[in-house]
Amino acid sequence: MEVKIRMQRAGDPAQKNYNWRIVAISKCRARDGKVLEIVGHYDPAKKPAAYKLDTAKIEKWIKNGAQMSDTVRTLYNKTKKQK
């Protein structure tokens, strides 16, 4: 099974107040499909944008062959620089 670490939309669509979950999910699943594990969140509506990633969980998935999306990779690199 190929695993991808990517963003999953959450929030209130009626008010267009979206935030995003960072999830490990099977590559074949839809964006809002069943996830294997939630590894973080991202809220672009806050100034500055708020995000929190569990780097230990992400590294575990990467060791098992998961691929990150470009946006998640950017957030991951920012998180690693802060530590």
mmCIF file of the N, C-alpha and C atoms, coordinates in Angstrom:
data_MODEL
# 
_entry.id   MODEL 
# 
loop_
_atom_site.group_PDB 
_atom_site.id 
_atom_site.type_symbol 
_atom_site.label_atom_id 
_atom_site.label_alt_id 
_atom_site.label_comp_id 
_atom_site.label_asym_id 
_atom_site.label_entity_id 
_atom_site.label_seq_id 
_atom_site.pdbx_PDB_ins_code 
_atom_site.Cartn_x 
_atom_site.Cartn_y 
_atom_site.Cartn_z 
_atom_site.occupancy 
_atom_site.B_iso_or_equiv 
_atom_site.pdbx_formal_charge 
_atom_site.auth_seq_id 
_atom_site.auth_comp_id 
_atom_site.auth_asym_id 
_atom_site.auth_atom_id 
_atom_site.pdbx_PDB_model_num 
ATOM 1   N N  . MET A 1 1  ? 0.844   -1.176 0.000  1.00 0.00 ? 1  MET A N  1 
ATOM 2   C CA . MET A 1 1  ? 0.000   0.000  0.000  1.00 0.00 ? 1  MET A CA 1 
ATOM 3   C C  . MET A 1 1  ? 0.888   1.238  0.000  1.00 0.00 ? 1  MET A C  1 
ATOM 4   N N  . GLU A 1 2  ? 0.667   2.119  -0.948 1.00 0.00 ? 2  GLU A N  1 
ATOM 5   C CA . GLU A 1 2  ? 1.404   3.373  -1.015 1.00 0.00 ? 2  GLU A CA 1 
ATOM 6   C C  . GLU A 1 2  ? 0.709   4.400  -0.148 1.00 0.00 ? 2  GLU A C  1 
ATOM 7   N N  . VAL A 1 3  ? 1.495   5.089  0.681  1.00 0.00 ? 3  VAL A N  1 
ATOM 8   C CA . VAL A 1 3  ? 0.953   6.073  1.619  1.00 0.00 ? 3  VAL A CA 1 
ATOM 9   C C  . VAL A 1 3  ? 1.464   7.453  1.245  1.00 0.00 ? 3  VAL A C  1 
ATOM 10  N N  . LYS A 1 4  ? 0.586   8.420  1.364  1.00 0.00 ? 4  LYS A N  1 
ATOM 11  C CA . LYS A 1 4  ? 0.904   9.813  1.074  1.00 0.00 ? 4  LYS A CA 1 
ATOM 12  C C  . LYS A 1 4  ? 0.593   10.630 2.324  1.00 0.00 ? 4  LYS A C  1 
ATOM 13  N N  . ILE A 1 5  ? 1.448   11.589 2.656  1.00 0.00 ? 5  ILE A N  1 
ATOM 14  C CA . ILE A 1 5  ? 1.167   12.523 3.747  1.00 0.00 ? 5  ILE A CA 1 
ATOM 15  C C  . ILE A 1 5  ? 0.721   13.805 3.071  1.00 0.00 ? 5  ILE A C  1 
ATOM 16  N N  . ARG A 1 6  ? -0.555  14.150 3.264  1.00 0.00 ? 6  ARG A N  1 
ATOM 17  C CA . ARG A 1 6  ? -1.125  15.298 2.565  1.00 0.00 ? 6  ARG A CA 1 
ATOM 18  C C  . ARG A 1 6  ? -2.157  15.996 3.422  1.00 0.00 ? 6  ARG A C  1 
ATOM 19  N N  . MET A 1 7  ? -2.773  17.027 2.862  1.00 0.00 ? 7  MET A N  1 
ATOM 20  C CA . MET A 1 7  ? -3.740  17.832 3.610  1.00 0.00 ? 7  MET A CA 1 
ATOM 21  C C  . MET A 1 7  ? -5.160  17.355 3.326  1.00 0.00 ? 7  MET A C  1 
ATOM 22  N N  . GLN A 1 8  ? -5.988  17.428 4.373  1.00 0.00 ? 8  GLN A N  1 
ATOM 23  C CA . GLN A 1 8  ? -7.400  17.060 4.268  1.00 0.00 ? 8  GLN A CA 1 
ATOM 24  C C  . GLN A 1 8  ? -8.212  18.241 4.785  1.00 0.00 ? 8  GLN A C  1 
ATOM 25  N N  . ARG A 1 9  ? -9.152  18.724 3.982  1.00 0.00 ? 9  ARG A N  1 
ATOM 26  C CA . ARG A 1 9  ? -9.916  19.905 4.352  1.00 0.00 ? 9  ARG A CA 1 
ATOM 27  C C  . ARG A 1 9  ? -10.892 19.595 5.480  1.00 0.00 ? 9  ARG A C  1 
ATOM 28  N N  . ALA A 1 10 ? -10.993 20.523 6.420  1.00 0.00 ? 10 ALA A N  1 
ATOM 29  C CA . ALA A 1 10 ? -11.946 20.433 7.530  1.00 0.00 ? 10 ALA A CA 1 
ATOM 30  C C  . ALA A 1 10 ? -12.474 21.839 7.772  1.00 0.00 ? 10 ALA A C  1 
ATOM 31  N N  . GLY A 1 11 ? -13.454 21.969 8.616  1.00 0.00 ? 11 GLY A N  1 
ATOM 32  C CA . GLY A 1 11 ? -13.980 23.286 8.939  1.00 0.00 ? 11 GLY A CA 1 
ATOM 33  C C  . GLY A 1 11 ? -15.425 23.433 8.495  1.00 0.00 ? 11 GLY A C  1 
ATOM 34  N N  . ASP A 1 12 ? -15.890 24.667 8.485  1.00 0.00 ? 12 ASP A N  1 
ATOM 35  C CA . ASP A 1 12 ? -17.283 24.980 8.197  1.00 0.00 ? 12 ASP A CA 1 
ATOM 36  C C  . ASP A 1 12 ? -17.438 25.520 6.781  1.00 0.00 ? 12 ASP A C  1 
ATOM 37  N N  . PRO A 1 13 ? -17.977 24.708 5.852  1.00 0.00 ? 13 PRO A N  1 
ATOM 38  C CA . PRO A 1 13 ? -18.106 25.178 4.476  1.00 0.00 ? 13 PRO A CA 1 
ATOM 39  C C  . PRO A 1 13 ? -19.153 26.278 4.315  1.00 0.00 ? 13 PRO A C  1 
ATOM 40  N N  . ALA A 1 14 ? -20.128 26.352 5.203  1.00 0.00 ? 14 ALA A N  1 
ATOM 41  C CA . ALA A 1 14 ? -21.161 27.380 5.091  1.00 0.00 ? 14 ALA A CA 1 
ATOM 42  C C  . ALA A 1 14 ? -20.563 28.773 5.272  1.00 0.00 ? 14 ALA A C  1 
ATOM 43  N N  . GLN A 1 15 ? -19.595 28.892 6.148  1.00 0.00 ? 15 GLN A N  1 
ATOM 44  C CA . GLN A 1 15 ? -18.960 30.194 6.403  1.00 0.00 ? 15 GLN A CA 1 
ATOM 45  C C  . GLN A 1 15 ? -17.626 30.330 5.693  1.00 0.00 ? 15 GLN A C  1 
ATOM 46  N N  . LYS A 1 16 ? -17.271 29.333 4.882  1.00 0.00 ? 16 LYS A N  1 
ATOM 47  C CA . LYS A 1 16 ? -15.994 29.312 4.169  1.00 0.00 ? 16 LYS A CA 1 
ATOM 48  C C  . LYS A 1 16 ? -14.821 29.519 5.137  1.00 0.00 ? 16 LYS A C  1 
ATOM 49  N N  . ASN A 1 17 ? -14.960 28.885 6.281  1.00 0.00 ? 17 ASN A N  1 
ATOM 50  C CA . ASN A 1 17 ? -13.924 28.943 7.307  1.00 0.00 ? 17 ASN A CA 1 
ATOM 51  C C  . ASN A 1 17 ? -13.243 27.581 7.340  1.00 0.00 ? 17 ASN A C  1 
ATOM 52  N N  . TYR A 1 18 ? -12.260 27.400 6.481  1.00 0.00 ? 18 TYR A N  1 
ATOM 53  C CA . TYR A 1 18 ? -11.610 26.111 6.356  1.00 0.00 ? 18 TYR A CA 1 
ATOM 54  C C  . TYR A 1 18 ? -10.303 26.074 7.128  1.00 0.00 ? 18 TYR A C  1 
ATOM 55  N N  . ASN A 1 19 ? -10.003 24.928 7.668  1.00 0.00 ? 19 ASN A N  1 
ATOM 56  C CA . ASN A 1 19 ? -8.677  24.623 8.164  1.00 0.00 ? 19 ASN A CA 1 
ATOM 57  C C  . ASN A 1 19 ? -8.332  23.258 7.608  1.00 0.00 ? 19 ASN A C  1 
ATOM 58  N N  . TRP A 1 20 ? -7.127  22.828 7.816  1.00 0.00 ? 20 TRP A N  1 
ATOM 59  C CA . TRP A 1 20 ? -6.658  21.608 7.179  1.00 0.00 ? 20 TRP A CA 1 
ATOM 60  C C  . TRP A 1 20 ? -6.042  20.677 8.199  1.00 0.00 ? 20 TRP A C  1 
ATOM 61  N N  . ARG A 1 21 ? -6.274  19.386 8.024  1.00 0.00 ? 21 ARG A N  1 
ATOM 62  C CA . ARG A 1 21 ? -5.587  18.359 8.800  1.00 0.00 ? 21 ARG A CA 1 
ATOM 63  C C  . ARG A 1 21 ? -4.456  17.827 7.935  1.00 0.00 ? 21 ARG A C  1 
ATOM 64  N N  . ILE A 1 22 ? -3.332  17.543 8.567  1.00 0.00 ? 22 ILE A N  1 
ATOM 65  C CA . ILE A 1 22 ? -2.240  16.868 7.869  1.00 0.00 ? 22 ILE A CA 1 
ATOM 66  C C  . ILE A 1 22 ? -2.395  15.393 8.210  1.00 0.00 ? 22 ILE A C  1 
ATOM 67  N N  . VAL A 1 23 ? -2.562  14.558 7.189  1.00 0.00 ? 23 VAL A N  1 
ATOM 68  C CA . VAL A 1 23 ? -2.899  13.156 7.420  1.00 0.00 ? 23 VAL A CA 1 
ATOM 69  C C  . VAL A 1 23 ? -2.008  12.214 6.618  1.00 0.00 ? 23 VAL A C  1 
ATOM 70  N N  . ALA A 1 24 ? -1.857  11.010 7.145  1.00 0.00 ? 24 ALA A N  1 
ATOM 71  C CA . ALA A 1 24 ? -1.271  9.901  6.391  1.00 0.00 ? 24 ALA A CA 1 
ATOM 72  C C  . ALA A 1 24 ? -2.456  9.120  5.836  1.00 0.00 ? 24 ALA A C  1 
ATOM 73  N N  . ILE A 1 25 ? -2.474  8.950  4.518  1.00 0.00 ? 25 ILE A N  1 
ATOM 74  C CA . ILE A 1 25 ? -3.628  8.359  3.858  1.00 0.00 ? 25 ILE A CA 1 
ATOM 75  C C  . ILE A 1 25 ? -3.144  7.512  2.680  1.00 0.00 ? 25 ILE A C  1 
ATOM 76  N N  . SER A 1 26 ? -3.889  6.483  2.353  1.00 0.00 ? 26 SER A N  1 
ATOM 77  C CA . SER A 1 26 ? -3.562  5.663  1.192  1.00 0.00 ? 26 SER A CA 1 
ATOM 78  C C  . SER A 1 26 ? -3.613  6.526  -0.059 1.00 0.00 ? 26 SER A C  1 
ATOM 79  N N  . LYS A 1 27 ? -2.684  6.325  -0.954 1.00 0.00 ? 27 LYS A N  1 
ATOM 80  C CA . LYS A 1 27 ? -2.581  7.134  -2.163 1.00 0.00 ? 27 LYS A CA 1 
ATOM 81  C C  . LYS A 1 27 ? -3.834  7.036  -3.029 1.00 0.00 ? 27 LYS A C  1 
ATOM 82  N N  . CYS A 1 28 ? -4.563  5.942  -2.930 1.00 0.00 ? 28 CYS A N  1 
ATOM 83  C CA . CYS A 1 28 ? -5.751  5.718  -3.758 1.00 0.00 ? 28 CYS A CA 1 
ATOM 84  C C  . CYS A 1 28 ? -7.004  6.416  -3.221 1.00 0.00 ? 28 CYS A C  1 
ATOM 85  N N  . ARG A 1 29 ? -6.987  6.843  -1.973 1.00 0.00 ? 29 ARG A N  1 
ATOM 86  C CA . ARG A 1 29 ? -8.177  7.445  -1.357 1.00 0.00 ? 29 ARG A CA 1 
ATOM 87  C C  . ARG A 1 29 ? -8.405  8.877  -1.835 1.00 0.00 ? 29 ARG A C  1 
ATOM 88  N N  . ALA A 1 30 ? -9.666  9.313  -1.763 1.00 0.00 ? 30 ALA A N  1 
ATOM 89  C CA . ALA A 1 30 ? -10.020 10.690 -2.080 1.00 0.00 ? 30 ALA A CA 1 
ATOM 90  C C  . ALA A 1 30 ? -9.491  11.621 -0.996 1.00 0.00 ? 30 ALA A C  1 
ATOM 91  N N  . ARG A 1 31 ? -9.480  12.925 -1.275 1.00 0.00 ? 31 ARG A N  1 
ATOM 92  C CA . ARG A 1 31 ? -8.950  13.902 -0.335 1.00 0.00 ? 31 ARG A CA 1 
ATOM 93  C C  . ARG A 1 31 ? -9.603  13.775 1.035  1.00 0.00 ? 31 ARG A C  1 
ATOM 94  N N  . ASP A 1 32 ? -10.912 13.584 1.076  1.00 0.00 ? 32 ASP A N  1 
ATOM 95  C CA . ASP A 1 32 ? -11.626 13.511 2.344  1.00 0.00 ? 32 ASP A CA 1 
ATOM 96  C C  . ASP A 1 32 ? -11.953 12.078 2.748  1.00 0.00 ? 32 ASP A C  1 
ATOM 97  N N  . GLY A 1 33 ? -11.197 11.112 2.231  1.00 0.00 ? 33 GLY A N  1 
ATOM 98  C CA . GLY A 1 33 ? -11.435 9.708  2.531  1.00 0.00 ? 33 GLY A CA 1 
ATOM 99  C C  . GLY A 1 33 ? -10.926 9.308  3.906  1.00 0.00 ? 33 GLY A C  1 
ATOM 100 N N  . LYS A 1 34 ? -11.052 8.023  4.196  1.00 0.00 ? 34 LYS A N  1 
ATOM 101 C CA . LYS A 1 34 ? -10.633 7.473  5.486  1.00 0.00 ? 34 LYS A CA 1 
ATOM 102 C C  . LYS A 1 34 ? -9.110  7.561  5.623  1.00 0.00 ? 34 LYS A C  1 
ATOM 103 N N  . VAL A 1 35 ? -8.663  8.106  6.752  1.00 0.00 ? 35 VAL A N  1 
ATOM 104 C CA . VAL A 1 35 ? -7.227  8.316  6.964  1.00 0.00 ? 35 VAL A CA 1 
ATOM 105 C C  . VAL A 1 35 ? -6.629  7.206  7.812  1.00 0.00 ? 35 VAL A C  1 
ATOM 106 N N  . LEU A 1 36 ? -5.331  7.024  7.686  1.00 0.00 ? 36 LEU A N  1 
ATOM 107 C CA . LEU A 1 36 ? -4.612  6.068  8.521  1.00 0.00 ? 36 LEU A CA 1 
ATOM 108 C C  . LEU A 1 36 ? -4.233  6.708  9.855  1.00 0.00 ? 36 LEU A C  1 
ATOM 109 N N  . GLU A 1 37 ? -3.815  7.991  9.803  1.00 0.00 ? 37 GLU A N  1 
ATOM 110 C CA . GLU A 1 37 ? -3.425  8.690  11.030 1.00 0.00 ? 37 GLU A CA 1 
ATOM 111 C C  . GLU A 1 37 ? -3.391  10.196 10.765 1.00 0.00 ? 37 GLU A C  1 
ATOM 112 N N  . ILE A 1 38 ? -3.832  10.969 11.750 1.00 0.00 ? 38 ILE A N  1 
ATOM 113 C CA . ILE A 1 38 ? -3.721  12.424 11.698 1.00 0.00 ? 38 ILE A CA 1 
ATOM 114 C C  . ILE A 1 38 ? -2.378  12.794 12.323 1.00 0.00 ? 38 ILE A C  1 
ATOM 115 N N  . VAL A 1 39 ? -1.559  13.548 11.585 1.00 0.00 ? 39 VAL A N  1 
ATOM 116 C CA . VAL A 1 39 ? -0.214  13.876 12.066 1.00 0.00 ? 39 VAL A CA 1 
ATOM 117 C C  . VAL A 1 39 ? -0.011  15.370 12.294 1.00 0.00 ? 39 VAL A C  1 
ATOM 118 N N  . GLY A 1 40 ? -1.050  16.181 12.099 1.00 0.00 ? 40 GLY A N  1 
ATOM 119 C CA . GLY A 1 40 ? -0.914  17.608 12.360 1.00 0.00 ? 40 GLY A CA 1 
ATOM 120 C C  . GLY A 1 40 ? -2.114  18.384 11.867 1.00 0.00 ? 40 GLY A C  1 
ATOM 121 N N  . HIS A 1 41 ? -2.023  19.727 11.972 1.00 0.00 ? 41 HIS A N  1 
ATOM 122 C CA . HIS A 1 41 ? -3.085  20.593 11.465 1.00 0.00 ? 41 HIS A CA 1 
ATOM 123 C C  . HIS A 1 41 ? -2.483  21.903 10.970 1.00 0.00 ? 41 HIS A C  1 
ATOM 124 N N  . TYR A 1 42 ? -3.272  22.621 10.144 1.00 0.00 ? 42 TYR A N  1 
ATOM 125 C CA . TYR A 1 42 ? -2.832  23.882 9.548  1.00 0.00 ? 42 TYR A CA 1 
ATOM 126 C C  . TYR A 1 42 ? -4.055  24.780 9.431  1.00 0.00 ? 42 TYR A C  1 
ATOM 127 N N  . ASP A 1 43 ? -3.951  26.018 9.933  1.00 0.00 ? 43 ASP A N  1 
ATOM 128 C CA . ASP A 1 43 ? -5.049  26.982 9.862  1.00 0.00 ? 43 ASP A CA 1 
ATOM 129 C C  . ASP A 1 43 ? -4.544  28.259 9.201  1.00 0.00 ? 43 ASP A C  1 
ATOM 130 N N  . PRO A 1 44 ? -4.793  28.430 7.900  1.00 0.00 ? 44 PRO A N  1 
ATOM 131 C CA . PRO A 1 44 ? -4.278  29.602 7.193  1.00 0.00 ? 44 PRO A CA 1 
ATOM 132 C C  . PRO A 1 44 ? -5.047  30.890 7.504  1.00 0.00 ? 44 PRO A C  1 
ATOM 133 N N  . ALA A 1 45 ? -6.216  30.800 8.138  1.00 0.00 ? 45 ALA A N  1 
ATOM 134 C CA . ALA A 1 45 ? -7.025  31.983 8.412  1.00 0.00 ? 45 ALA A CA 1 
ATOM 135 C C  . ALA A 1 45 ? -6.420  32.850 9.506  1.00 0.00 ? 45 ALA A C  1 
ATOM 136 N N  . LYS A 1 46 ? -5.651  32.262 10.389 1.00 0.00 ? 46 LYS A N  1 
ATOM 137 C CA . LYS A 1 46 ? -5.012  33.032 11.455 1.00 0.00 ? 46 LYS A CA 1 
ATOM 138 C C  . LYS A 1 46 ? -3.823  33.796 10.889 1.00 0.00 ? 46 LYS A C  1 
ATOM 139 N N  . LYS A 1 47 ? -3.531  34.928 11.496 1.00 0.00 ? 47 LYS A N  1 
ATOM 140 C CA . LYS A 1 47 ? -2.385  35.741 11.074 1.00 0.00 ? 47 LYS A CA 1 
ATOM 141 C C  . LYS A 1 47 ? -1.391  35.811 12.205 1.00 0.00 ? 47 LYS A C  1 
ATOM 142 N N  . PRO A 1 48 ? -0.198  35.275 12.101 1.00 0.00 ? 48 PRO A N  1 
ATOM 143 C CA . PRO A 1 48 ? 0.300   34.450 10.999 1.00 0.00 ? 48 PRO A CA 1 
ATOM 144 C C  . PRO A 1 48 ? -0.346  33.069 11.011 1.00 0.00 ? 48 PRO A C  1 
ATOM 145 N N  . ALA A 1 49 ? -0.259  32.395 9.904  1.00 0.00 ? 49 ALA A N  1 
ATOM 146 C CA . ALA A 1 49 ? -0.884  31.077 9.762  1.00 0.00 ? 49 ALA A CA 1 
ATOM 147 C C  . ALA A 1 49 ? -0.393  30.138 10.864 1.00 0.00 ? 49 ALA A C  1 
ATOM 148 N N  . ALA A 1 50 ? -1.327  29.423 11.477 1.00 0.00 ? 50 ALA A N  1 
ATOM 149 C CA . ALA A 1 50 ? -0.997  28.511 12.576 1.00 0.00 ? 50 ALA A CA 1 
ATOM 150 C C  . ALA A 1 50 ? -0.901  27.086 12.045 1.00 0.00 ? 50 ALA A C  1 
ATOM 151 N N  . TYR A 1 51 ? 0.153   26.397 12.450 1.00 0.00 ? 51 TYR A N  1 
ATOM 152 C CA . TYR A 1 51 ? 0.297   24.998 12.071 1.00 0.00 ? 51 TYR A CA 1 
ATOM 153 C C  . TYR A 1 51 ? 1.051   24.269 13.163 1.00 0.00 ? 51 TYR A C  1 
ATOM 154 N N  . LYS A 1 52 ? 0.745   22.983 13.287 1.00 0.00 ? 52 LYS A N  1 
ATOM 155 C CA . LYS A 1 52 ? 1.432   22.133 14.248 1.00 0.00 ? 52 LYS A CA 1 
ATOM 156 C C  . LYS A 1 52 ? 1.541   20.745 13.641 1.00 0.00 ? 52 LYS A C  1 
ATOM 157 N N  . LEU A 1 53 ? 2.760   20.228 13.587 1.00 0.00 ? 53 LEU A N  1 
ATOM 158 C CA . LEU A 1 53 ? 3.002   18.907 13.038 1.00 0.00 ? 53 LEU A CA 1 
ATOM 159 C C  . LEU A 1 53 ? 3.670   18.039 14.086 1.00 0.00 ? 53 LEU A C  1 
ATOM 160 N N  . ASP A 1 54 ? 3.284   16.771 14.114 1.00 0.00 ? 54 ASP A N  1 
ATOM 161 C CA . ASP A 1 54 ? 3.942   15.800 14.981 1.00 0.00 ? 54 ASP A CA 1 
ATOM 162 C C  . ASP A 1 54 ? 5.075   15.179 14.157 1.00 0.00 ? 54 ASP A C  1 
ATOM 163 N N  . THR A 1 55 ? 6.274   15.734 14.299 1.00 0.00 ? 55 THR A N  1 
ATOM 164 C CA . THR A 1 55 ? 7.397   15.308 13.463 1.00 0.00 ? 55 THR A CA 1 
ATOM 165 C C  . THR A 1 55 ? 7.770   13.847 13.694 1.00 0.00 ? 55 THR A C  1 
ATOM 166 N N  . ALA A 1 56 ? 7.588   13.338 14.912 1.00 0.00 ? 56 ALA A N  1 
ATOM 167 C CA . ALA A 1 56 ? 7.921   11.936 15.178 1.00 0.00 ? 56 ALA A CA 1 
ATOM 168 C C  . ALA A 1 56 ? 7.022   11.005 14.356 1.00 0.00 ? 56 ALA A C  1 
ATOM 169 N N  . LYS A 1 57 ? 5.718   11.312 14.292 1.00 0.00 ? 57 LYS A N  1 
ATOM 170 C CA . LYS A 1 57 ? 4.803   10.486 13.502 1.00 0.00 ? 57 LYS A CA 1 
ATOM 171 C C  . LYS A 1 57 ? 5.119   10.591 12.010 1.00 0.00 ? 57 LYS A C  1 
ATOM 172 N N  . ILE A 1 58 ? 5.437   11.797 11.551 1.00 0.00 ? 58 ILE A N  1 
ATOM 173 C CA . ILE A 1 58 ? 5.759   11.981 10.136 1.00 0.00 ? 58 ILE A CA 1 
ATOM 174 C C  . ILE A 1 58 ? 7.013   11.193 9.775  1.00 0.00 ? 58 ILE A C  1 
ATOM 175 N N  . GLU A 1 59 ? 8.037   11.270 10.622 1.00 0.00 ? 59 GLU A N  1 
ATOM 176 C CA . GLU A 1 59 ? 9.271   10.539 10.361 1.00 0.00 ? 59 GLU A CA 1 
ATOM 177 C C  . GLU A 1 59 ? 9.044   9.027  10.351 1.00 0.00 ? 59 GLU A C  1 
ATOM 178 N N  . LYS A 1 60 ? 8.141   8.560  11.227 1.00 0.00 ? 60 LYS A N  1 
ATOM 179 C CA . LYS A 1 60 ? 7.799   7.129  11.229 1.00 0.00 ? 60 LYS A CA 1 
ATOM 180 C C  . LYS A 1 60 ? 7.188   6.726  9.891  1.00 0.00 ? 60 LYS A C  1 
ATOM 181 N N  . TRP A 1 61 ? 6.265   7.525  9.360  1.00 0.00 ? 61 TRP A N  1 
ATOM 182 C CA . TRP A 1 61 ? 5.629   7.217  8.084  1.00 0.00 ? 61 TRP A CA 1 
ATOM 183 C C  . TRP A 1 61 ? 6.631   7.298  6.936  1.00 0.00 ? 61 TRP A C  1 
ATOM 184 N N  . ILE A 1 62 ? 7.542   8.270  6.994  1.00 0.00 ? 62 ILE A N  1 
ATOM 185 C CA . ILE A 1 62 ? 8.552   8.393  5.942  1.00 0.00 ? 62 ILE A CA 1 
ATOM 186 C C  . ILE A 1 62 ? 9.464   7.170  5.932  1.00 0.00 ? 62 ILE A C  1 
ATOM 187 N N  . LYS A 1 63 ? 9.828   6.675  7.117  1.00 0.00 ? 63 LYS A N  1 
ATOM 188 C CA . LYS A 1 63 ? 10.652  5.461  7.195  1.00 0.00 ? 63 LYS A CA 1 
ATOM 189 C C  . LYS A 1 63 ? 9.941   4.270  6.567  1.00 0.00 ? 63 LYS A C  1 
ATOM 190 N N  . ASN A 1 64 ? 8.609   4.261  6.636  1.00 0.00 ? 64 ASN A N  1 
ATOM 191 C CA . ASN A 1 64 ? 7.829   3.170  6.059  1.00 0.00 ? 64 ASN A CA 1 
ATOM 192 C C  . ASN A 1 64 ? 7.491   3.404  4.594  1.00 0.00 ? 64 ASN A C  1 
ATOM 193 N N  . GLY A 1 65 ? 8.053   4.472  3.984  1.00 0.00 ? 65 GLY A N  1 
ATOM 194 C CA . GLY A 1 65 ? 7.893   4.677  2.549  1.00 0.00 ? 65 GLY A CA 1 
ATOM 195 C C  . GLY A 1 65 ? 6.864   5.705  2.133  1.00 0.00 ? 65 GLY A C  1 
ATOM 196 N N  . ALA A 1 66 ? 6.318   6.481  3.063  1.00 0.00 ? 66 ALA A N  1 
ATOM 197 C CA . ALA A 1 66 ? 5.323   7.487  2.702  1.00 0.00 ? 66 ALA A CA 1 
ATOM 198 C C  . ALA A 1 66 ? 5.977   8.654  1.972  1.00 0.00 ? 66 ALA A C  1 
ATOM 199 N N  . GLN A 1 67 ? 5.215   9.281  1.089  1.00 0.00 ? 67 GLN A N  1 
ATOM 200 C CA . GLN A 1 67 ? 5.665   10.459 0.357  1.00 0.00 ? 67 GLN A CA 1 
ATOM 201 C C  . GLN A 1 67 ? 4.868   11.669 0.832  1.00 0.00 ? 67 GLN A C  1 
ATOM 202 N N  . MET A 1 68 ? 5.533   12.823 0.979  1.00 0.00 ? 68 MET A N  1 
ATOM 203 C CA . MET A 1 68 ? 4.851   14.043 1.397  1.00 0.00 ? 68 MET A CA 1 
ATOM 204 C C  . MET A 1 68 ? 4.449   14.875 0.188  1.00 0.00 ? 68 MET A C  1 
ATOM 205 N N  . SER A 1 69 ? 3.318   15.572 0.307  1.00 0.00 ? 69 SER A N  1 
ATOM 206 C CA . SER A 1 69 ? 2.947   16.532 -0.728 1.00 0.00 ? 69 SER A CA 1 
ATOM 207 C C  . SER A 1 69 ? 3.881   17.745 -0.593 1.00 0.00 ? 69 SER A C  1 
ATOM 208 N N  . ASP A 1 70 ? 3.918   18.589 -1.610 1.00 0.00 ? 70 ASP A N  1 
ATOM 209 C CA . ASP A 1 70 ? 4.807   19.747 -1.595 1.00 0.00 ? 70 ASP A CA 1 
ATOM 210 C C  . ASP A 1 70 ? 4.486   20.702 -0.442 1.00 0.00 ? 70 ASP A C  1 
ATOM 211 N N  . THR A 1 71 ? 3.209   20.963 -0.204 1.00 0.00 ? 71 THR A N  1 
ATOM 212 C CA . THR A 1 71 ? 2.811   21.877 0.861  1.00 0.00 ? 71 THR A CA 1 
ATOM 213 C C  . THR A 1 71 ? 3.172   21.323 2.227  1.00 0.00 ? 71 THR A C  1 
ATOM 214 N N  . VAL A 1 72 ? 2.940   20.053 2.441  1.00 0.00 ? 72 VAL A N  1 
ATOM 215 C CA . VAL A 1 72 ? 3.289   19.428 3.716  1.00 0.00 ? 72 VAL A CA 1 
ATOM 216 C C  . VAL A 1 72 ? 4.803   19.449 3.907  1.00 0.00 ? 72 VAL A C  1 
ATOM 217 N N  . ARG A 1 73 ? 5.557   19.214 2.842  1.00 0.00 ? 73 ARG A N  1 
ATOM 218 C CA . ARG A 1 73 ? 7.019   19.241 2.932  1.00 0.00 ? 73 ARG A CA 1 
ATOM 219 C C  . ARG A 1 73 ? 7.499   20.631 3.363  1.00 0.00 ? 73 ARG A C  1 
ATOM 220 N N  . THR A 1 74 ? 6.885   21.682 2.828  1.00 0.00 ? 74 THR A N  1 
ATOM 221 C CA . THR A 1 74 ? 7.246   23.051 3.208  1.00 0.00 ? 74 THR A CA 1 
ATOM 222 C C  . THR A 1 74 ? 6.973   23.292 4.690  1.00 0.00 ? 74 THR A C  1 
ATOM 223 N N  . LEU A 1 75 ? 5.796   22.898 5.163  1.00 0.00 ? 75 LEU A N  1 
ATOM 224 C CA . LEU A 1 75 ? 5.455   23.065 6.584  1.00 0.00 ? 75 LEU A CA 1 
ATOM 225 C C  . LEU A 1 75 ? 6.379   22.232 7.465  1.00 0.00 ? 75 LEU A C  1 
ATOM 226 N N  . TYR A 1 76 ? 6.706   21.030 7.026  1.00 0.00 ? 76 TYR A N  1 
ATOM 227 C CA . TYR A 1 76 ? 7.591   20.146 7.776  1.00 0.00 ? 76 TYR A CA 1 
ATOM 228 C C  . TYR A 1 76 ? 8.983   20.771 7.913  1.00 0.00 ? 76 TYR A C  1 
ATOM 229 N N  . ASN A 1 77 ? 9.497   21.328 6.828  1.00 0.00 ? 77 ASN A N  1 
ATOM 230 C CA . ASN A 1 77 ? 10.811  21.963 6.863  1.00 0.00 ? 77 ASN A CA 1 
ATOM 231 C C  . ASN A 1 77 ? 10.812  23.187 7.788  1.00 0.00 ? 77 ASN A C  1 
ATOM 232 N N  . LYS A 1 78 ? 9.728   23.963 7.784  1.00 0.00 ? 78 LYS A N  1 
ATOM 233 C CA . LYS A 1 78 ? 9.620   25.105 8.695  1.00 0.00 ? 78 LYS A CA 1 
ATOM 234 C C  . LYS A 1 78 ? 9.619   24.644 10.144 1.00 0.00 ? 78 LYS A C  1 
ATOM 235 N N  . THR A 1 79 ? 8.903   23.558 10.419 1.00 0.00 ? 79 THR A N  1 
ATOM 236 C CA . THR A 1 79 ? 8.841   23.017 11.774 1.00 0.00 ? 79 THR A CA 1 
ATOM 237 C C  . THR A 1 79 ? 10.211  22.528 12.229 1.00 0.00 ? 79 THR A C  1 
ATOM 238 N N  . LYS A 1 80 ? 10.930  21.856 11.335 1.00 0.00 ? 80 LYS A N  1 
ATOM 239 C CA . LYS A 1 80 ? 12.264  21.344 11.681 1.00 0.00 ? 80 LYS A CA 1 
ATOM 240 C C  . LYS A 1 80 ? 13.244  22.488 11.967 1.00 0.00 ? 80 LYS A C  1 
ATOM 241 N N  . LYS A 1 81 ? 13.130  23.623 11.245 1.00 0.00 ? 81 LYS A N  1 
ATOM 242 C CA . LYS A 1 81 ? 14.014  24.764 11.460 1.00 0.00 ? 81 LYS A CA 1 
ATOM 243 C C  . LYS A 1 81 ? 13.753  25.436 12.806 1.00 0.00 ? 81 LYS A C  1 
ATOM 244 N N  . GLN A 1 82 ? 12.494  25.406 13.268 1.00 0.00 ? 82 GLN A N  1 
ATOM 245 C CA . GLN A 1 82 ? 12.138  26.043 14.533 1.00 0.00 ? 82 GLN A CA 1 
ATOM 246 C C  . GLN A 1 82 ? 12.689  25.289 15.738 1.00 0.00 ? 82 GLN A C  1 
ATOM 247 N N  . LYS A 1 83 ? 12.928  23.995 15.585 1.00 0.00 ? 83 LYS A N  1 
ATOM 248 C CA . LYS A 1 83 ? 13.394  23.202 16.725 1.00 0.00 ? 83 LYS A CA 1 
ATOM 249 C C  . LYS A 1 83 ? 14.883  23.278 16.889 1.00 0.00 ? 83 LYS A C  1 
# 
